[in-house]
């Protein structure tokens, strides 16, 4: 079942996570978390979902630890 609230293994994912605005990256993260929760509740999980989630978490960590955030396509340095 495909859902607009989950990012299933067959659903294309943005290739360049660094190019996404913060809000879009958080939406991707949320959809992957919901997919992972659905997979585990059904007693199985996809390695693709886990790898995708790890990639998104790494980008979120990079932004948080680097003090960088994006809004409306503009990159800012946190003060």
C-alpha positions, 0 to 999 in steps of 0.5 A: 500500500502506498501512502502520502505519509510514508516513503516506501522502498519503491517510492523515489527519494530526493537524490541530493539531501543537502539541496533540500530546505530544512522543512523538506528534509524533516518531511522526508525524515517523518515519512521514513520514520512512519514507513519504518514503524509500519514495517516493524508493526507488520513484523518485517523491515526493508534494508532500503528503508533503514539505509535511507533513514540513516542517510537522512539522519546523517544530513540532519546531524550535519546541519545541526552540528555544523550550525547551518540551516536552509530556509527558502533556498537560502543558506544561513549560518546560525549565530 
